[in-house]
């Protein structure tokens, strides 16, 4: 993290608030995935991702551009969609939005730099 963020006196969310949000997201995931015998977004296979992680046209174009530009594998593509689905769940959103997708892509980019 940049020093400015570390030194900023503004308090973030409390642990209790974050915990409640995570528990709500896990409940959403369990309910969505129960018909498939799954319990978390990380367990989704390609067929689940196609059905449960639809993107609007803007999201599709963003992901296409990133995949083409960075030459990502099918595995990376799937991971981005799973993470975006989880970010949307944490936000309490039914659909994956462009901001959720962009955040997931950013995390994948950080992951690639660490390798």
Phi and psi restraints in degrees (range 20) as a CNS / XPLOR table:
assign (resid 1 and name C) (resid 2 and name N)
       (resid 2 and name CA) (resid 2 and name C) 1.0 -65.7 20.0 2
assign (resid 2 and name N) (resid 2 and name CA)
       (resid 2 and name C) (resid 3 and name N) 1.0 150.3 20.0 2
assign (resid 2 and name C) (resid 3 and name N)
       (resid 3 and name CA) (resid 3 and name C) 1.0 -55.2 20.0 2
assign (resid 3 and name N) (resid 3 and name CA)
       (resid 3 and name C) (resid 4 and name N) 1.0 -40.1 20.0 2
assign (resid 3 and name C) (resid 4 and name N)
       (resid 4 and name CA) (resid 4 and name C) 1.0 -57.2 20.0 2
assign (resid 4 and name N) (resid 4 and name CA)
       (resid 4 and name C) (resid 5 and name N) 1.0 -41.3 20.0 2
assign (resid 4 and name C) (resid 5 and name N)
       (resid 5 and name CA) (resid 5 and name C) 1.0 -69.7 20.0 2
assign (resid 5 and name N) (resid 5 and name CA)
       (resid 5 and name C) (resid 6 and name N) 1.0 -37.6 20.0 2
assign (resid 5 and name C) (resid 6 and name N)
       (resid 6 and name CA) (resid 6 and name C) 1.0 -68.5 20.0 2
assign (resid 6 and name N) (resid 6 and name CA)
       (resid 6 and name C) (resid 7 and name N) 1.0 -36.3 20.0 2
assign (resid 6 and name C) (resid 7 and name N)
       (resid 7 and name CA) (resid 7 and name C) 1.0 -87.1 20.0 2
assign (resid 7 and name N) (resid 7 and name CA)
       (resid 7 and name C) (resid 8 and name N) 1.0 -9.3 20.0 2
assign (resid 7 and name C) (resid 8 and name N)
       (resid 8 and name CA) (resid 8 and name C) 1.0 -63.5 20.0 2
assign (resid 8 and name N) (resid 8 and name CA)
       (resid 8 and name C) (resid 9 and name N) 1.0 124.9 20.0 2
assign (resid 8 and name C) (resid 9 and name N)
       (resid 9 and name CA) (resid 9 and name C) 1.0 -76.1 20.0 2
assign (resid 9 and name N) (resid 9 and name CA)
       (resid 9 and name C) (resid 10 and name N) 1.0 -5.1 20.0 2
assign (resid 9 and name C) (resid 10 and name N)
       (resid 10 and name CA) (resid 10 and name C) 1.0 -70.8 20.0 2
assign (resid 10 and name N) (resid 10 and name CA)
       (resid 10 and name C) (resid 11 and name N) 1.0 128.5 20.0 2
assign (resid 10 and name C) (resid 11 and name N)
       (resid 11 and name CA) (resid 11 and name C) 1.0 -78.3 20.0 2
assign (resid 11 and name N) (resid 11 and name CA)
       (resid 11 and name C) (resid 12 and name N) 1.0 145.2 20.0 2
assign (resid 11 and name C) (resid 12 and name N)
       (resid 12 and name CA) (resid 12 and name C) 1.0 -89.2 20.0 2
assign (resid 12 and name N) (resid 12 and name CA)
       (resid 12 and name C) (resid 13 and name N) 1.0 -163.7 20.0 2
assign (resid 12 and name C) (resid 13 and name N)
       (resid 13 and name CA) (resid 13 and name C) 1.0 -68.2 20.0 2
assign (resid 13 and name N) (resid 13 and name CA)
       (resid 13 and name C) (resid 14 and name N) 1.0 149.2 20.0 2
assign (resid 13 and name C) (resid 14 and name N)
       (resid 14 and name CA) (resid 14 and name C) 1.0 -74.6 20.0 2
assign (resid 14 and name N) (resid 14 and name CA)
       (resid 14 and name C) (resid 15 and name N) 1.0 158.9 20.0 2
assign (resid 14 and name C) (resid 15 and name N)
       (resid 15 and name CA) (resid 15 and name C) 1.0 -60.3 20.0 2
assign (resid 15 and name N) (resid 15 and name CA)
       (resid 15 and name C) (resid 16 and name N) 1.0 -37.1 20.0 2
assign (resid 15 and name C) (resid 16 and name N)
       (resid 16 and name CA) (resid 16 and name C) 1.0 -64.5 20.0 2
assign (resid 16 and name N) (resid 16 and name CA)
       (resid 16 and name C) (resid 17 and name N) 1.0 -40.0 20.0 2
assign (resid 16 and name C) (resid 17 and name N)
       (resid 17 and name CA) (resid 17 and name C) 1.0 -66.0 20.0 2
assign (resid 17 and name N) (resid 17 and name CA)
       (resid 17 and name C) (resid 18 and name N) 1.0 -43.6 20.0 2
assign (resid 17 and name C) (resid 18 and name N)
       (resid 18 and name CA) (resid 18 and name C) 1.0 -64.8 20.0 2
assign (resid 18 and name N) (resid 18 and name CA)
       (resid 18 and name C) (resid 19 and name N) 1.0 -43.5 20.0 2
assign (resid 18 and name C) (resid 19 and name N)
       (resid 19 and name CA) (resid 19 and name C) 1.0 -58.8 20.0 2
assign (resid 19 and name N) (resid 19 and name CA)
       (resid 19 and name C) (resid 20 and name N) 1.0 -43.8 20.0 2
assign (resid 19 and name C) (resid 20 and name N)
       (resid 20 and name CA) (resid 20 and name C) 1.0 -62.2 20.0 2
assign (resid 20 and name N) (resid 20 and name CA)
       (resid 20 and name C) (resid 21 and name N) 1.0 -40.1 20.0 2
assign (resid 20 and name C) (resid 21 and name N)
       (resid 21 and name CA) (resid 21 and name C) 1.0 -66.6 20.0 2
assign (resid 21 and name N) (resid 21 and name CA)
       (resid 21 and name C) (resid 22 and name N) 1.0 -41.4 20.0 2
assign (resid 21 and name C) (resid 22 and name N)
       (resid 22 and name CA) (resid 22 and name C) 1.0 -65.7 20.0 2
assign (resid 22 and name N) (resid 22 and name CA)
       (resid 22 and name C) (resid 23 and name N) 1.0 -43.6 20.0 2
assign (resid 22 and name C) (resid 23 and name N)
       (resid 23 and name CA) (resid 23 and name C) 1.0 -62.7 20.0 2
assign (resid 23 and name N) (resid 23 and name CA)
       (resid 23 and name C) (resid 24 and name N) 1.0 -39.6 20.0 2
assign (resid 23 and name C) (resid 24 and name N)
       (resid 24 and name CA) (resid 24 and name C) 1.0 -63.9 20.0 2
assign (resid 24 and name N) (resid 24 and name CA)
       (resid 24 and name C) (resid 25 and name N) 1.0 -42.2 20.0 2
assign (resid 24 and name C) (resid 25 and name N)
       (resid 25 and name CA) (resid 25 and name C) 1.0 -64.1 20.0 2
assign (resid 25 and name N) (resid 25 and name CA)
       (resid 25 and name C) (resid 26 and name N) 1.0 -39.7 20.0 2
assign (resid 25 and name C) (resid 26 and name N)
       (resid 26 and name CA) (resid 26 and name C) 1.0 -65.2 20.0 2
assign (resid 26 and name N) (resid 26 and name CA)
       (resid 26 and name C) (resid 27 and name N) 1.0 -38.4 20.0 2
assign (resid 26 and name C) (resid 27 and name N)
       (resid 27 and name CA) (resid 27 and name C) 1.0 -63.5 20.0 2
assign (resid 27 and name N) (resid 27 and name CA)
       (resid 27 and name C) (resid 28 and name N) 1.0 -44.8 20.0 2
assign (resid 27 and name C) (resid 28 and name N)
       (resid 28 and name CA) (resid 28 and name C) 1.0 -57.7 20.0 2
assign (resid 28 and name N) (resid 28 and name CA)
       (resid 28 and name C) (resid 29 and name N) 1.0 -46.4 20.0 2
assign (resid 28 and name C) (resid 29 and name N)
       (resid 29 and name CA) (resid 29 and name C) 1.0 -63.0 20.0 2
assign (resid 29 and name N) (resid 29 and name CA)
       (resid 29 and name C) (resid 30 and name N) 1.0 -46.7 20.0 2
assign (resid 29 and name C) (resid 30 and name N)
       (resid 30 and name CA) (resid 30 and name C) 1.0 -59.5 20.0 2
assign (resid 30 and name N) (resid 30 and name CA)
       (resid 30 and name C) (resid 31 and name N) 1.0 -43.2 20.0 2
assign (resid 30 and name C) (resid 31 and name N)
       (resid 31 and name CA) (resid 31 and name C) 1.0 -66.9 20.0 2
assign (resid 31 and name N) (resid 31 and name CA)
       (resid 31 and name C) (resid 32 and name N) 1.0 -42.1 20.0 2
assign (resid 31 and name C) (resid 32 and name N)
       (resid 32 and name CA) (resid 32 and name C) 1.0 -66.6 20.0 2
assign (resid 32 and name N) (resid 32 and name CA)
       (resid 32 and name C) (resid 33 and name N) 1.0 -38.3 20.0 2
assign (resid 32 and name C) (resid 33 and name N)
       (resid 33 and name CA) (resid 33 and name C) 1.0 -95.0 20.0 2
assign (resid 33 and name N) (resid 33 and name CA)
       (resid 33 and name C) (resid 34 and name N) 1.0 -10.6 20.0 2
assign (resid 33 and name C) (resid 34 and name N)
       (resid 34 and name CA) (resid 34 and name C) 1.0 -53.4 20.0 2
assign (resid 34 and name N) (resid 34 and name CA)
       (resid 34 and name C) (resid 35 and name N) 1.0 -42.5 20.0 2
assign (resid 34 and name C) (resid 35 and name N)
       (resid 35 and name CA) (resid 35 and name C) 1.0 -61.0 20.0 2
assign (resid 35 and name N) (resid 35 and name CA)
       (resid 35 and name C) (resid 36 and name N) 1.0 -18.2 20.0 2
assign (resid 35 and name C) (resid 36 and name N)
       (resid 36 and name CA) (resid 36 and name C) 1.0 -102.6 20.0 2
assign (resid 36 and name N) (resid 36 and name CA)
       (resid 36 and name C) (resid 37 and name N) 1.0 3.1 20.0 2
assign (resid 36 and name C) (resid 37 and name N)
       (resid 37 and name CA) (resid 37 and name C) 1.0 73.8 20.0 2
assign (resid 37 and name N) (resid 37 and name CA)
       (resid 37 and name C) (resid 38 and name N) 1.0 21.3 20.0 2
assign (resid 37 and name C) (resid 38 and name N)
       (resid 38 and name CA) (resid 38 and name C) 1.0 -112.4 20.0 2
assign (resid 38 and name N) (resid 38 and name CA)
       (resid 38 and name C) (resid 39 and name N) 1.0 164.4 20.0 2
assign (resid 38 and name C) (resid 39 and name N)
       (resid 39 and name CA) (resid 39 and name C) 1.0 -127.5 20.0 2
assign (resid 39 and name N) (resid 39 and name CA)
       (resid 39 and name C) (resid 40 and name N) 1.0 -14.1 20.0 2
assign (resid 39 and name C) (resid 40 and name N)
       (resid 40 and name CA) (resid 40 and name C) 1.0 -145.7 20.0 2
assign (resid 40 and name N) (resid 40 and name CA)
       (resid 40 and name C) (resid 41 and name N) 1.0 152.7 20.0 2
assign (resid 40 and name C) (resid 41 and name N)
       (resid 41 and name CA) (resid 41 and name C) 1.0 -56.5 20.0 2
assign (resid 41 and name N) (resid 41 and name CA)
       (resid 41 and name C) (resid 42 and name N) 1.0 -33.4 20.0 2
assign (resid 41 and name C) (resid 42 and name N)
       (resid 42 and name CA) (resid 42 and name C) 1.0 -61.4 20.0 2
assign (resid 42 and name N) (resid 42 and name CA)
       (resid 42 and name C) (resid 43 and name N) 1.0 -23.1 20.0 2
assign (resid 42 and name C) (resid 43 and name N)
       (resid 43 and name CA) (resid 43 and name C) 1.0 -86.7 20.0 2
assign (resid 43 and name N) (resid 43 and name CA)
       (resid 43 and name C) (resid 44 and name N) 1.0 -3.6 20.0 2
assign (resid 43 and name C) (resid 44 and name N)
       (resid 44 and name CA) (resid 44 and name C) 1.0 -66.8 20.0 2
assign (resid 44 and name N) (resid 44 and name CA)
       (resid 44 and name C) (resid 45 and name N) 1.0 138.3 20.0 2
assign (resid 44 and name C) (resid 45 and name N)
       (resid 45 and name CA) (resid 45 and name C) 1.0 -93.4 20.0 2
assign (resid 45 and name N) (resid 45 and name CA)
       (resid 45 and name C) (resid 46 and name N) 1.0 174.6 20.0 2
assign (resid 45 and name C) (resid 46 and name N)
       (resid 46 and name CA) (resid 46 and name C) 1.0 -55.0 20.0 2
assign (resid 46 and name N) (resid 46 and name CA)
       (resid 46 and name C) (resid 47 and name N) 1.0 -41.0 20.0 2
assign (resid 46 and name C) (resid 47 and name N)
       (resid 47 and name CA) (resid 47 and name C) 1.0 -65.2 20.0 2
assign (resid 47 and name N) (resid 47 and name CA)
       (resid 47 and name C) (resid 48 and name N) 1.0 -33.5 20.0 2
assign (resid 47 and name C) (resid 48 and name N)
       (resid 48 and name CA) (resid 48 and name C) 1.0 -71.9 20.0 2
assign (resid 48 and name N) (resid 48 and name CA)
       (resid 48 and name C) (resid 49 and name N) 1.0 -40.4 20.0 2
assign (resid 48 and name C) (resid 49 and name N)
       (resid 49 and name CA) (resid 49 and name C) 1.0 -61.7 20.0 2
assign (resid 49 and name N) (resid 49 and name CA)
       (resid 49 and name C) (resid 50 and name N) 1.0 -44.9 20.0 2
assign (resid 49 and name C) (resid 50 and name N)
       (resid 50 and name CA) (resid 50 and name C) 1.0 -58.6 20.0 2
assign (resid 50 and name N) (resid 50 and name CA)
       (resid 50 and name C) (resid 51 and name N) 1.0 -37.5 20.0 2
assign (resid 50 and name C) (resid 51 and name N)
       (resid 51 and name CA) (resid 51 and name C) 1.0 -83.8 20.0 2
assign (resid 51 and name N) (resid 51 and name CA)
       (resid 51 and name C) (resid 52 and name N) 1.0 -37.8 20.0 2
assign (resid 51 and name C) (resid 52 and name N)
       (resid 52 and name CA) (resid 52 and name C) 1.0 -103.3 20.0 2
assign (resid 52 and name N) (resid 52 and name CA)
       (resid 52 and name C) (resid 53 and name N) 1.0 -4.3 20.0 2
assign (resid 52 and name C) (resid 53 and name N)
       (resid 53 and name CA) (resid 53 and name C) 1.0 -126.5 20.0 2
assign (resid 53 and name N) (resid 53 and name CA)
       (resid 53 and name C) (resid 54 and name N) 1.0 51.7 20.0 2
assign (resid 53 and name C) (resid 54 and name N)
       (resid 54 and name CA) (resid 54 and name C) 1.0 -68.9 20.0 2
assign (resid 54 and name N) (resid 54 and name CA)
       (resid 54 and name C) (resid 55 and name N) 1.0 146.5 20.0 2
assign (resid 54 and name C) (resid 55 and name N)
       (resid 55 and name CA) (resid 55 and name C) 1.0 -116.1 20.0 2
assign (resid 55 and name N) (resid 55 and name CA)
       (resid 55 and name C) (resid 56 and name N) 1.0 148.7 20.0 2
assign (resid 55 and name C) (resid 56 and name N)
       (resid 56 and name CA) (resid 56 and name C) 1.0 -76.4 20.0 2
assign (resid 56 and name N) (resid 56 and name CA)
       (resid 56 and name C) (resid 57 and name N) 1.0 177.6 20.0 2
assign (resid 56 and name C) (resid 57 and name N)
       (resid 57 and name CA) (resid 57 and name C) 1.0 -59.8 20.0 2
assign (resid 57 and name N) (resid 57 and name CA)
       (resid 57 and name C) (resid 58 and name N) 1.0 -40.7 20.0 2
assign (resid 57 and name C) (resid 58 and name N)
       (resid 58 and name CA) (resid 58 and name C) 1.0 -63.7 20.0 2
assign (resid 58 and name N) (resid 58 and name CA)
       (resid 58 and name C) (resid 59 and name N) 1.0 -43.5 20.0 2
assign (resid 58 and name C) (resid 59 and name N)
       (resid 59 and name CA) (resid 59 and name C) 1.0 -63.6 20.0 2
assign (resid 59 and name N) (resid 59 and name CA)
       (resid 59 and name C) (resid 60 and name N) 1.0 -41.0 20.0 2
assign (resid 59 and name C) (resid 60 and name N)
       (resid 60 and name CA) (resid 60 and name C) 1.0 -61.9 20.0 2
assign (resid 60 and name N) (resid 60 and name CA)
       (resid 60 and name C) (resid 61 and name N) 1.0 -42.7 20.0 2
assign (resid 60 and name C) (resid 61 and name N)
       (resid 61 and name CA) (resid 61 and name C) 1.0 -66.3 20.0 2
assign (resid 61 and name N) (resid 61 and name CA)
       (resid 61 and name C) (resid 62 and name N) 1.0 -40.2 20.0 2
assign (resid 61 and name C) (resid 62 and name N)
       (resid 62 and name CA) (resid 62 and name C) 1.0 -62.6 20.0 2
assign (resid 62 and name N) (resid 62 and name CA)
       (resid 62 and name C) (resid 63 and name N) 1.0 -48.2 20.0 2
assign (resid 62 and name C) (resid 63 and name N)
       (resid 63 and name CA) (resid 63 and name C) 1.0 -66.2 20.0 2
assign (resid 63 and name N) (resid 63 and name CA)
       (resid 63 and name C) (resid 64 and name N) 1.0 -38.7 20.0 2
assign (resid 63 and name C) (resid 64 and name N)
       (resid 64 and name CA) (resid 64 and name C) 1.0 -61.4 20.0 2
assign (resid 64 and name N) (resid 64 and name CA)
       (resid 64 and name C) (resid 65 and name N) 1.0 -43.7 20.0 2
assign (resid 64 and name C) (resid 65 and name N)
       (resid 65 and name CA) (resid 65 and name C) 1.0 -62.5 20.0 2
assign (resid 65 and name N) (resid 65 and name CA)
       (resid 65 and name C) (resid 66 and name N) 1.0 -44.1 20.0 2
assign (resid 65 and name C) (resid 66 and name N)
       (resid 66 and name CA) (resid 66 and name C) 1.0 -66.5 20.0 2
assign (resid 66 and name N) (resid 66 and name CA)
       (resid 66 and name C) (resid 67 and name N) 1.0 -43.9 20.0 2
assign (resid 66 and name C) (resid 67 and name N)
       (resid 67 and name CA) (resid 67 and name C) 1.0 -62.3 20.0 2
assign (resid 67 and name N) (resid 67 and name CA)
       (resid 67 and name C) (resid 68 and name N) 1.0 -44.9 20.0 2
assign (resid 67 and name C) (resid 68 and name N)
       (resid 68 and name CA) (resid 68 and name C) 1.0 -65.8 20.0 2
assign (resid 68 and name N) (resid 68 and name CA)
       (resid 68 and name C) (resid 69 and name N) 1.0 -43.0 20.0 2
assign (resid 68 and name C) (resid 69 and name N)
       (resid 69 and name CA) (resid 69 and name C) 1.0 -70.7 20.0 2
assign (resid 69 and name N) (resid 69 and name CA)
       (resid 69 and name C) (resid 70 and name N) 1.0 -40.8 20.0 2
assign (resid 69 and name C) (resid 70 and name N)
       (resid 70 and name CA) (resid 70 and name C) 1.0 -97.2 20.0 2
assign (resid 70 and name N) (resid 70 and name CA)
       (resid 70 and name C) (resid 71 and name N) 1.0 -5.8 20.0 2
assign (resid 70 and name C) (resid 71 and name N)
       (resid 71 and name CA) (resid 71 and name C) 1.0 61.7 20.0 2
assign (resid 71 and name N) (resid 71 and name CA)
       (resid 71 and name C) (resid 72 and name N) 1.0 44.1 20.0 2
assign (resid 71 and name C) (resid 72 and name N)
       (resid 72 and name CA) (resid 72 and name C) 1.0 -72.6 20.0 2
assign (resid 72 and name N) (resid 72 and name CA)
       (resid 72 and name C) (resid 73 and name N) 1.0 150.5 20.0 2
assign (resid 72 and name C) (resid 73 and name N)
       (resid 73 and name CA) (resid 73 and name C) 1.0 -80.7 20.0 2
assign (resid 73 and name N) (resid 73 and name CA)
       (resid 73 and name C) (resid 74 and name N) 1.0 170.4 20.0 2
assign (resid 73 and name C) (resid 74 and name N)
       (resid 74 and name CA) (resid 74 and name C) 1.0 -61.2 20.0 2
assign (resid 74 and name N) (resid 74 and name CA)
       (resid 74 and name C) (resid 75 and name N) 1.0 -35.9 20.0 2
assign (resid 74 and name C) (resid 75 and name N)
       (resid 75 and name CA) (resid 75 and name C) 1.0 -64.3 20.0 2
assign (resid 75 and name N) (resid 75 and name CA)
       (resid 75 and name C) (resid 76 and name N) 1.0 -43.4 20.0 2
assign (resid 75 and name C) (resid 76 and name N)
       (resid 76 and name CA) (resid 76 and name C) 1.0 -63.4 20.0 2
assign (resid 76 and name N) (resid 76 and name CA)
       (resid 76 and name C) (resid 77 and name N) 1.0 -41.8 20.0 2
assign (resid 76 and name C) (resid 77 and name N)
       (resid 77 and name CA) (resid 77 and name C) 1.0 -57.7 20.0 2
assign (resid 77 and name N) (resid 77 and name CA)
       (resid 77 and name C) (resid 78 and name N) 1.0 -47.5 20.0 2
assign (resid 77 and name C) (resid 78 and name N)
       (resid 78 and name CA) (resid 78 and name C) 1.0 -63.8 20.0 2
assign (resid 78 and name N) (resid 78 and name CA)
       (resid 78 and name C) (resid 79 and name N) 1.0 -42.2 20.0 2
assign (resid 78 and name C) (resid 79 and name N)
       (resid 79 and name CA) (resid 79 and name C) 1.0 -63.2 20.0 2
assign (resid 79 and name N) (resid 79 and name CA)
       (resid 79 and name C) (resid 80 and name N) 1.0 -40.9 20.0 2
assign (resid 79 and name C) (resid 80 and name N)
       (resid 80 and name CA) (resid 80 and name C) 1.0 -60.1 20.0 2
assign (resid 80 and name N) (resid 80 and name CA)
       (resid 80 and name C) (resid 81 and name N) 1.0 -44.9 20.0 2
assign (resid 80 and name C) (resid 81 and name N)
       (resid 81 and name CA) (resid 81 and name C) 1.0 -66.7 20.0 2
assign (resid 81 and name N) (resid 81 and name CA)
       (resid 81 and name C) (resid 82 and name N) 1.0 -38.1 20.0 2
assign (resid 81 and name C) (resid 82 and name N)
       (resid 82 and name CA) (resid 82 and name C) 1.0 -63.6 20.0 2
assign (resid 82 and name N) (resid 82 and name CA)
       (resid 82 and name C) (resid 83 and name N) 1.0 -43.9 20.0 2
assign (resid 82 and name C) (resid 83 and name N)
       (resid 83 and name CA) (resid 83 and name C) 1.0 -67.3 20.0 2
assign (resid 83 and name N) (resid 83 and name CA)
       (resid 83 and name C) (resid 84 and name N) 1.0 -41.2 20.0 2
assign (resid 83 and name C) (resid 84 and name N)
       (resid 84 and name CA) (resid 84 and name C) 1.0 -61.5 20.0 2
assign (resid 84 and name N) (resid 84 and name CA)
       (resid 84 and name C) (resid 85 and name N) 1.0 -40.1 20.0 2
assign (resid 84 and name C) (resid 85 and name N)
       (resid 85 and name CA) (resid 85 and name C) 1.0 -61.5 20.0 2
assign (resid 85 and name N) (resid 85 and name CA)
       (resid 85 and name C) (resid 86 and name N) 1.0 -41.3 20.0 2
assign (resid 85 and name C) (resid 86 and name N)
       (resid 86 and name CA) (resid 86 and name C) 1.0 -67.7 20.0 2
assign (resid 86 and name N) (resid 86 and name CA)
       (resid 86 and name C) (resid 87 and name N) 1.0 -40.7 20.0 2
assign (resid 86 and name C) (resid 87 and name N)
       (resid 87 and name CA) (resid 87 and name C) 1.0 -62.2 20.0 2
assign (resid 87 and name N) (resid 87 and name CA)
       (resid 87 and name C) (resid 88 and name N) 1.0 -42.6 20.0 2
assign (resid 87 and name C) (resid 88 and name N)
       (resid 88 and name CA) (resid 88 and name C) 1.0 -63.2 20.0 2
assign (resid 88 and name N) (resid 88 and name CA)
       (resid 88 and name C) (resid 89 and name N) 1.0 -40.9 20.0 2
assign (resid 88 and name C) (resid 89 and name N)
       (resid 89 and name CA) (resid 89 and name C) 1.0 -60.8 20.0 2
assign (resid 89 and name N) (resid 89 and name CA)
       (resid 89 and name C) (resid 90 and name N) 1.0 -43.6 20.0 2
assign (resid 89 and name C) (resid 90 and name N)
       (resid 90 and name CA) (resid 90 and name C) 1.0 -62.8 20.0 2
assign (resid 90 and name N) (resid 90 and name CA)
       (resid 90 and name C) (resid 91 and name N) 1.0 -31.5 20.0 2
assign (resid 90 and name C) (resid 91 and name N)
       (resid 91 and name CA) (resid 91 and name C) 1.0 -83.5 20.0 2
assign (resid 91 and name N) (resid 91 and name CA)
       (resid 91 and name C) (resid 92 and name N) 1.0 -4.8 20.0 2
assign (resid 91 and name C) (resid 92 and name N)
       (resid 92 and name CA) (resid 92 and name C) 1.0 75.2 20.0 2
assign (resid 92 and name N) (resid 92 and name CA)
       (resid 92 and name C) (resid 93 and name N) 1.0 22.4 20.0 2
assign (resid 92 and name C) (resid 93 and name N)
       (resid 93 and name CA) (resid 93 and name C) 1.0 -98.3 20.0 2
assign (resid 93 and name N) (resid 93 and name CA)
       (resid 93 and name C) (resid 94 and name N) 1.0 137.8 20.0 2
assign (resid 93 and name C) (resid 94 and name N)
       (resid 94 and name CA) (resid 94 and name C) 1.0 -73.1 20.0 2
assign (resid 94 and name N) (resid 94 and name CA)
       (resid 94 and name C) (resid 95 and name N) 1.0 -37.3 20.0 2
assign (resid 94 and name C) (resid 95 and name N)
       (resid 95 and name CA) (resid 95 and name C) 1.0 -108.4 20.0 2
assign (resid 95 and name N) (resid 95 and name CA)
       (resid 95 and name C) (resid 96 and name N) 1.0 151.6 20.0 2
assign (resid 95 and name C) (resid 96 and name N)
       (resid 96 and name CA) (resid 96 and name C) 1.0 -77.9 20.0 2
assign (resid 96 and name N) (resid 96 and name CA)
       (resid 96 and name C) (resid 97 and name N) 1.0 119.4 20.0 2
assign (resid 96 and name C) (resid 97 and name N)
       (resid 97 and name CA) (resid 97 and name C) 1.0 -96.0 20.0 2
assign (resid 97 and name N) (resid 97 and name CA)
       (resid 97 and name C) (resid 98 and name N) 1.0 171.2 20.0 2
assign (resid 97 and name C) (resid 98 and name N)
       (resid 98 and name CA) (resid 98 and name C) 1.0 -60.9 20.0 2
assign (resid 98 and name N) (resid 98 and name CA)
       (resid 98 and name C) (resid 99 and name N) 1.0 -36.3 20.0 2
assign (resid 98 and name C) (resid 99 and name N)
       (resid 99 and name CA) (resid 99 and name C) 1.0 -67.5 20.0 2
assign (resid 99 and name N) (resid 99 and name CA)
       (resid 99 and name C) (resid 100 and name N) 1.0 -37.5 20.0 2
assign (resid 99 and name C) (resid 100 and name N)
       (resid 100 and name CA) (resid 100 and name C) 1.0 -65.0 20.0 2
assign (resid 100 and name N) (resid 100 and name CA)
       (resid 100 and name C) (resid 101 and name N) 1.0 -43.3 20.0 2
assign (resid 100 and name C) (resid 101 and name N)
       (resid 101 and name CA) (resid 101 and name C) 1.0 -65.5 20.0 2
assign (resid 101 and name N) (resid 101 and name CA)
       (resid 101 and name C) (resid 102 and name N) 1.0 -43.9 20.0 2
assign (resid 101 and name C) (resid 102 and name N)
       (resid 102 and name CA) (resid 102 and name C) 1.0 -61.9 20.0 2
assign (resid 102 and name N) (resid 102 and name CA)
       (resid 102 and name C) (resid 103 and name N) 1.0 -39.9 20.0 2
assign (resid 102 and name C) (resid 103 and name N)
       (resid 103 and name CA) (resid 103 and name C) 1.0 -64.6 20.0 2
assign (resid 103 and name N) (resid 103 and name CA)
       (resid 103 and name C) (resid 104 and name N) 1.0 -42.8 20.0 2
assign (resid 103 and name C) (resid 104 and name N)
       (resid 104 and name CA) (resid 104 and name C) 1.0 -63.2 20.0 2
assign (resid 104 and name N) (resid 104 and name CA)
       (resid 104 and name C) (resid 105 and name N) 1.0 -40.1 20.0 2
assign (resid 104 and name C) (resid 105 and name N)
       (resid 105 and name CA) (resid 105 and name C) 1.0 -64.2 20.0 2
assign (resid 105 and name N) (resid 105 and name CA)
       (resid 105 and name C) (resid 106 and name N) 1.0 -40.6 20.0 2
assign (resid 105 and name C) (resid 106 and name N)
       (resid 106 and name CA) (resid 106 and name C) 1.0 -61.6 20.0 2
assign (resid 106 and name N) (resid 106 and name CA)
       (resid 106 and name C) (resid 107 and name N) 1.0 -43.7 20.0 2
assign (resid 106 and name C) (resid 107 and name N)
       (resid 107 and name CA) (resid 107 and name C) 1.0 -62.2 20.0 2
assign (resid 107 and name N) (resid 107 and name CA)
       (resid 107 and name C) (resid 108 and name N) 1.0 -40.2 20.0 2
assign (resid 107 and name C) (resid 108 and name N)
       (resid 108 and name CA) (resid 108 and name C) 1.0 -64.6 20.0 2
assign (resid 108 and name N) (resid 108 and name CA)
       (resid 108 and name C) (resid 109 and name N) 1.0 -38.6 20.0 2
assign (resid 108 and name C) (resid 109 and name N)
       (resid 109 and name CA) (resid 109 and name C) 1.0 -63.5 20.0 2
assign (resid 109 and name N) (resid 109 and name CA)
       (resid 109 and name C) (resid 110 and name N) 1.0 -40.5 20.0 2
assign (resid 109 and name C) (resid 110 and name N)
       (resid 110 and name CA) (resid 110 and name C) 1.0 -65.0 20.0 2
assign (resid 110 and name N) (resid 110 and name CA)
       (resid 110 and name C) (resid 111 and name N) 1.0 -38.8 20.0 2
assign (resid 110 and name C) (resid 111 and name N)
       (resid 111 and name CA) (resid 111 and name C) 1.0 -63.1 20.0 2
assign (resid 111 and name N) (resid 111 and name CA)
       (resid 111 and name C) (resid 112 and name N) 1.0 -40.4 20.0 2
assign (resid 111 and name C) (resid 112 and name N)
       (resid 112 and name CA) (resid 112 and name C) 1.0 -66.0 20.0 2
assign (resid 112 and name N) (resid 112 and name CA)
       (resid 112 and name C) (resid 113 and name N) 1.0 -37.2 20.0 2
assign (resid 112 and name C) (resid 113 and name N)
       (resid 113 and name CA) (resid 113 and name C) 1.0 -67.0 20.0 2
assign (resid 113 and name N) (resid 113 and name CA)
       (resid 113 and name C) (resid 114 and name N) 1.0 -32.2 20.0 2
assign (resid 113 and name C) (resid 114 and name N)
       (resid 114 and name CA) (resid 114 and name C) 1.0 -70.6 20.0 2
assign (resid 114 and name N) (resid 114 and name CA)
       (resid 114 and name C) (resid 115 and name N) 1.0 -23.3 20.0 2
